[in-house]
Amino acid sequence: YFGANHAGKVTLSLIVEFLRTCRFPWQVEIGVHPGRHADPRPIDDPWYDPLSFHRPNELAWLTSMESAKQLAERGVRLSRLSALRERPSERRSA
């Protein structure tokens, strides 16, 4: 898993470097938290989000054509974990 220690600081160049040095790049889960900038809340608000100012940056690189190109060149495709589930019609017979 990659992303927890880099929350709010994930960039395309960081992802590319990680994939370059990763031992098993075909089995990587990368966590990002893209989004639009939310209205700032006071730090004592239960919904305070210290990363709210960084979320638009992650959204920008995640949806950029350059990111798609760089990742495709490395054989990486973006997906959700739910996409890894086999459909009943795709299961092999024993």
Secondary structure, DSSP 8 states (H G I E B T S, - for coil): -BSGGGTT---HHHHHHHHHH-S-GGG--B------------TTSTT--TTTTTHHHHHHHHT-HHHHHHHHHTT-----GGGGS--GGG----
